[in-house]
């Protein structure tokens, strides 16, 4: 079964392939990198696409409590629903990393719409960076 419908794009982070061209990612890897890119981009960071990105970066100095966890989860879900049409977001869970008060681990469970393949990724988000 061909998986070309899942897409091909630049590898993230951008890399140069051994042949001197821009490295490419494809299929499920392209979707995973796209999710990581959305979560890594803060809203208003891109001048030509000011709404693109995820609002979690507005919470960098927020306290590590239940309110922040809920805001992070909602922001991640909203960003992925809006900017990654190839997936259905099944669950978004944020939880504090063991023994690291300034780190939230964001687990995203998703399903690829085109082939119903389920996957997940964990995105590290550092809060209270300045403390």
DRENPA-3360 file (N, C-alpha, C; in nm, 2 decimals, always signed):
BEGIN
1 = XXXXXXXX = +0.08/-0.12/+0.00/+0.00/+0.00/+0.00/+0.09/+0.12/+0.00 ~ +0.06/+0.21/-0.09/+0.14/+0.34/-0.10/+0.10/+0.43/+0.01 ~ +0.19/+0.50/+0.07/+0.16/+0.60/+0.17/+0.20/+0.74/+0.13 ~ +0.21/+0.77/+0.00/+0.24/+0.90/-0.05/+0.14/+1.01/-0.01 ~ +0.02/+0.97/+0.02/-0.08/+1.06/+0.06/-0.05/+1.13/+0.19 ~ +0.04/+1.07/+0.27/+0.07/+1.13/+0.40/+0.17/+1.25/+0.39 ~ +0.23/+1.27/+0.27/+0.31/+1.39/+0.25/+0.46/+1.37/+0.26 ~ +0.52/+1.47/+0.20/+0.67/+1.48/+0.21/+0.70/+1.62/+0.23;
9 = XXXXXXXX = +0.80/+1.65/+0.31/+0.84/+1.79/+0.33/+0.98/+1.80/+0.38 ~ +1.02/+1.92/+0.41/+1.16/+1.94/+0.47/+1.16/+1.87/+0.61 ~ +1.27/+1.81/+0.64/+1.30/+1.75/+0.77/+1.31/+1.86/+0.87 ~ +1.26/+1.84/+0.99/+1.26/+1.93/+1.10/+1.34/+1.87/+1.21 ~ +1.44/+1.94/+1.27/+1.49/+2.06/+1.22/+1.56/+2.05/+1.09 ~ +1.57/+2.16/+1.02/+1.62/+2.16/+0.88/+1.76/+2.10/+0.88 ~ +1.79/+2.01/+0.79/+1.92/+1.95/+0.78/+1.96/+1.94/+0.63 ~ +2.09/+1.92/+0.61/+2.14/+1.90/+0.47/+2.16/+1.75/+0.45;
17 = XXXXXXXX = +2.11/+1.69/+0.35/+2.13/+1.55/+0.32/+2.28/+1.53/+0.27 ~ +2.33/+1.41/+0.27/+2.46/+1.38/+0.21/+2.48/+1.43/+0.07 ~ +2.38/+1.43/-0.01/+2.39/+1.48/-0.15/+2.39/+1.63/-0.16 ~ +2.39/+1.70/-0.05/+2.39/+1.85/-0.05/+2.26/+1.91/-0.07 ~ +2.15/+1.84/-0.08/+2.01/+1.89/-0.08/+1.95/+1.90/+0.06 ~ +1.84/+1.97/+0.07/+1.77/+1.98/+0.19/+1.71/+1.84/+0.22 ~ +1.74/+1.79/+0.34/+1.68/+1.66/+0.38/+1.53/+1.66/+0.39 ~ +1.47/+1.55/+0.35/+1.32/+1.54/+0.34/+1.28/+1.44/+0.45;
25 = XXXXXXXX = +1.16/+1.46/+0.50/+1.09/+1.36/+0.58/+0.96/+1.32/+0.51 ~ +0.91/+1.20/+0.53/+0.79/+1.16/+0.46/+0.71/+1.07/+0.55 ~ +0.58/+1.06/+0.50/+0.48/+0.97/+0.56/+0.46/+1.01/+0.71 ~ +0.46/+0.91/+0.80/+0.43/+0.93/+0.94/+0.54/+1.02/+1.01 ~ +0.66/+1.01/+0.96/+0.77/+1.09/+1.02/+0.74/+1.24/+0.99 ~ +0.69/+1.27/+0.87/+0.65/+1.41/+0.83/+0.54/+1.46/+0.93 ~ +0.44/+1.38/+0.96/+0.34/+1.42/+1.04/+0.39/+1.45/+1.19 ~ +0.47/+1.36/+1.24/+0.53/+1.38/+1.37/+0.61/+1.50/+1.38;
33 = XXXXXXXX = +0.69/+1.53/+1.28/+0.77/+1.65/+1.27/+0.69/+1.77/+1.26 ~ +0.58/+1.76/+1.19/+0.48/+1.88/+1.18/+0.42/+1.91/+1.32 ~ +0.38/+1.81/+1.39/+0.33/+1.83/+1.53/+0.43/+1.90/+1.61 ~ +0.55/+1.85/+1.61/+0.66/+1.91/+1.69/+0.68/+2.05/+1.65 ~ +0.68/+2.08/+1.52/+0.70/+2.22/+1.47/+0.58/+2.31/+1.52 ~ +0.46/+2.26/+1.52/+0.35/+2.34/+1.57/+0.36/+2.37/+1.71 ~ +0.40/+2.27/+1.79/+0.42/+2.29/+1.94/+0.54/+2.38/+1.97 ~ +0.64/+2.38/+1.89/+0.76/+2.46/+1.91/+0.75/+2.60/+1.87;
41 = XXXXXXXX = +0.65/+2.64/+1.79/+0.63/+2.77/+1.74/+0.53/+2.85/+1.83 ~ +0.58/+2.96/+1.88/+0.48/+3.04/+1.96/+0.40/+3.13/+1.87 ~ +0.28/+3.16/+1.91/+0.19/+3.24/+1.84/+0.25/+3.38/+1.82 ~ +0.24/+3.44/+1.71/+0.29/+3.57/+1.67/+0.44/+3.56/+1.64 ~ +0.50/+3.45/+1.63/+0.64/+3.43/+1.60/+0.67/+3.45/+1.45 ~ +0.58/+3.41/+1.37/+0.60/+3.42/+1.23/+0.52/+3.54/+1.17 ~ +0.60/+3.64/+1.12/+0.53/+3.76/+1.07/+0.43/+3.74/+0.97 ~ +0.45/+3.65/+0.88/+0.35/+3.63/+0.77/+0.23/+3.54/+0.81;
49 = XXXXXXXX = +0.25/+3.47/+0.92/+0.14/+3.38/+0.97/+0.13/+3.40/+1.12 ~ +0.09/+3.52/+1.17/+0.09/+3.55/+1.31/+0.01/+3.46/+1.40 ~ -0.09/+3.39/+1.35/-0.18/+3.31/+1.43/-0.12/+3.17/+1.44 ~ -0.03/+3.13/+1.35/+0.03/+3.00/+1.35/+0.11/+2.97/+1.48 ~ +0.09/+2.85/+1.53/+0.17/+2.81/+1.65/+0.08/+2.77/+1.76 ~ +0.15/+2.75/+1.88/+0.08/+2.70/+2.00/+0.10/+2.81/+2.11 ~ -0.01/+2.83/+2.18/-0.01/+2.93/+2.29/+0.06/+2.89/+2.42 ~ +0.12/+2.77/+2.42/+0.19/+2.73/+2.55/+0.31/+2.82/+2.58;
57 = XXXXXXXX = +0.36/+2.88/+2.48/+0.48/+2.97/+2.51/+0.45/+3.09/+2.59 ~ +0.32/+3.13/+2.60/+0.28/+3.24/+2.68/+0.28/+3.20/+2.83 ~ +0.30/+3.07/+2.86/+0.29/+3.02/+2.99/+0.43/+2.98/+3.05 ~ +0.54/+3.03/+2.98/+0.67/+3.00/+3.02/+0.70/+3.02/+3.17 ~ +0.65/+3.13/+3.22/+0.67/+3.17/+3.36/+0.56/+3.14/+3.46 ~ +0.46/+3.05/+3.41/+0.35/+3.02/+3.49/+0.39/+2.92/+3.60 ~ +0.32/+2.91/+3.71/+0.35/+2.82/+3.81/+0.31/+2.68/+3.76 ~ +0.38/+2.58/+3.81/+0.35/+2.44/+3.78/+0.24/+2.39/+3.87;
65 = XXXXXXXX = +0.12/+2.42/+3.82/+0.00/+2.37/+3.90/-0.11/+2.32/+3.81 ~ -0.22/+2.28/+3.86/-0.33/+2.22/+3.78/-0.38/+2.32/+3.68 ~ -0.39/+2.44/+3.71/-0.44/+2.54/+3.62/-0.35/+2.55/+3.49 ~ -0.22/+2.56/+3.51/-0.13/+2.56/+3.40/-0.14/+2.44/+3.32 ~ -0.14/+2.32/+3.38/-0.15/+2.20/+3.31/-0.28/+2.19/+3.22 ~ -0.39/+2.24/+3.27/-0.51/+2.25/+3.20/-0.50/+2.34/+3.08 ~ -0.44/+2.46/+3.10/-0.42/+2.56/+2.99/-0.33/+2.50/+2.89 ~ -0.22/+2.43/+2.93/-0.13/+2.37/+2.83/-0.20/+2.27/+2.74;
73 = XXXXXXXX = -0.28/+2.18/+2.81/-0.35/+2.08/+2.74/-0.45/+2.13/+2.64 ~ -0.52/+2.23/+2.68/-0.62/+2.30/+2.59/-0.55/+2.37/+2.47 ~ -0.45/+2.44/+2.50/-0.37/+2.51/+2.40/-0.31/+2.41/+2.29 ~ -0.26/+2.30/+2.34/-0.20/+2.21/+2.25/-0.31/+2.14/+2.16 ~ -0.42/+2.10/+2.22/-0.53/+2.04/+2.14/-0.58/+2.14/+2.04 ~ -0.60/+2.27/+2.08/-0.65/+2.37/+1.98/-0.56/+2.39/+1.87 ~ -0.43/+2.40/+1.90/-0.33/+2.42/+1.79/-0.32/+2.31/+1.69 ~ -0.33/+2.19/+1.74/-0.32/+2.07/+1.65/-0.44/+2.05/+1.57;
81 = XXXXXXXX = -0.56/+2.08/+1.63/-0.68/+2.07/+1.55/-0.68/+2.17/+1.44 ~ -0.63/+2.29/+1.47/-0.63/+2.40/+1.37/-0.53/+2.38/+1.26 ~ -0.41/+2.33/+1.30/-0.30/+2.34/+1.20/-0.25/+2.20/+1.15 ~ -0.30/+2.09/+1.20/-0.26/+1.96/+1.14/-0.38/+1.88/+1.10 ~ -0.43/+1.91/+0.98/-0.55/+1.84/+0.93/-0.54/+1.69/+0.90 ~ -0.42/+1.64/+0.90/-0.40/+1.50/+0.87/-0.42/+1.41/+0.99 ~ -0.45/+1.47/+1.10/-0.46/+1.38/+1.22/-0.59/+1.41/+1.30 ~ -0.64/+1.32/+1.38/-0.74/+1.34/+1.48/-0.67/+1.33/+1.61;
89 = XXXXXXXX = -0.69/+1.43/+1.69/-0.62/+1.43/+1.83/-0.71/+1.35/+1.92 ~ -0.66/+1.24/+1.97/-0.73/+1.15/+2.06/-0.72/+1.20/+2.20 ~ -0.60/+1.24/+2.25/-0.59/+1.28/+2.39/-0.46/+1.37/+2.40 ~ -0.47/+1.46/+2.49/-0.35/+1.55/+2.52/-0.35/+1.54/+2.68 ~ -0.23/+1.49/+2.73/-0.21/+1.49/+2.87/-0.08/+1.56/+2.90 ~ -0.09/+1.65/+3.00/+0.03/+1.71/+3.05/+0.06/+1.67/+3.19 ~ +0.18/+1.65/+3.23/+0.21/+1.61/+3.36/+0.35/+1.65/+3.40 ~ +0.38/+1.67/+3.52/+0.51/+1.72/+3.57/+0.61/+1.60/+3.56;
97 = XXXXXXXX = +0.73/+1.63/+3.51/+0.83/+1.53/+3.51/+0.88/+1.50/+3.65 ~ +0.91/+1.37/+3.67/+0.96/+1.33/+3.81/+1.09/+1.41/+3.84 ~ +1.09/+1.47/+3.96/+1.21/+1.53/+4.01/+1.25/+1.66/+3.93 ~ +1.17/+1.71/+3.85/+1.20/+1.83/+3.77/+1.08/+1.92/+3.78 ~ +1.08/+2.02/+3.87/+0.96/+2.11/+3.89/+0.93/+2.20/+3.77 ~ +1.03/+2.23/+3.69/+1.02/+2.32/+3.58/+0.98/+2.25/+3.45 ~ +0.96/+2.12/+3.45/+0.93/+2.05/+3.32/+0.80/+1.99/+3.32 ~ +0.72/+2.02/+3.22/+0.60/+1.95/+3.19/+0.62/+1.86/+3.07;
105 = XXXXXXXX = +0.57/+1.74/+3.08/+0.58/+1.65/+2.96/+0.44/+1.65/+2.90 ~ +0.43/+1.68/+2.78/+0.30/+1.68/+2.71/+0.29/+1.56/+2.62 ~ +0.20/+1.47/+2.65/+0.18/+1.35/+2.57/+0.06/+1.37/+2.48 ~ +0.08/+1.36/+2.35/-0.02/+1.37/+2.24/-0.05/+1.24/+2.18 ~ -0.17/+1.19/+2.19/-0.21/+1.07/+2.13/-0.29/+1.11/+2.01 ~ -0.26/+1.06/+1.89/-0.33/+1.10/+1.77/-0.35/+0.98/+1.67 ~ -0.44/+1.00/+1.58/-0.47/+0.90/+1.48/-0.46/+0.97/+1.34 ~ -0.38/+0.91/+1.25/-0.37/+0.96/+1.11/-0.50/+0.93/+1.04;
113 = XXXXXXXX = -0.57/+1.03/+0.99/-0.70/+1.02/+0.93/-0.70/+0.93/+0.80 ~ -0.59/+0.94/+0.73/-0.59/+0.86/+0.60/-0.58/+0.71/+0.61 ~ -0.51/+0.67/+0.72/-0.50/+0.52/+0.73/-0.53/+0.47/+0.87 ~ -0.58/+0.55/+0.96/-0.62/+0.51/+1.09/-0.51/+0.46/+1.18 ~ -0.38/+0.49/+1.14/-0.27/+0.45/+1.23/-0.26/+0.54/+1.35 ~ -0.25/+0.48/+1.46/-0.24/+0.55/+1.59/-0.10/+0.57/+1.63 ~ -0.07/+0.69/+1.69/+0.07/+0.71/+1.73/+0.06/+0.81/+1.85 ~ +0.18/+0.84/+1.91/+0.18/+0.94/+2.01/+0.32/+1.00/+2.01;
121 = XXXXXXXX = +0.34/+1.11/+2.08/+0.47/+1.17/+2.10/+0.46/+1.24/+2.23 ~ +0.58/+1.26/+2.29/+0.59/+1.34/+2.42/+0.68/+1.46/+2.39 ~ +0.62/+1.57/+2.42/+0.69/+1.70/+2.39/+0.73/+1.76/+2.53 ~ +0.86/+1.79/+2.55/+0.90/+1.85/+2.67/+0.88/+2.00/+2.67 ~ +0.81/+2.06/+2.77/+0.79/+2.20/+2.78/+0.84/+2.25/+2.92 ~ +0.93/+2.34/+2.91/+0.99/+2.40/+3.03/+0.92/+2.52/+3.08 ~ +0.87/+2.51/+3.20/+0.80/+2.63/+3.26/+0.89/+2.68/+3.37 ~ +0.85/+2.80/+3.42/+0.93/+2.87/+3.53/+1.08/+2.86/+3.49;
129 = XXX = +1.11/+2.89/+3.37/+1.25/+2.89/+3.32/+1.34/+2.98/+3.40 ~ +1.29/+3.09/+3.45/+1.37/+3.19/+3.51/+1.40/+3.17/+3.66 ~ +1.35/+3.06/+3.71/+1.36/+3.04/+3.86/+1.46/+2.93/+3.88;
% end
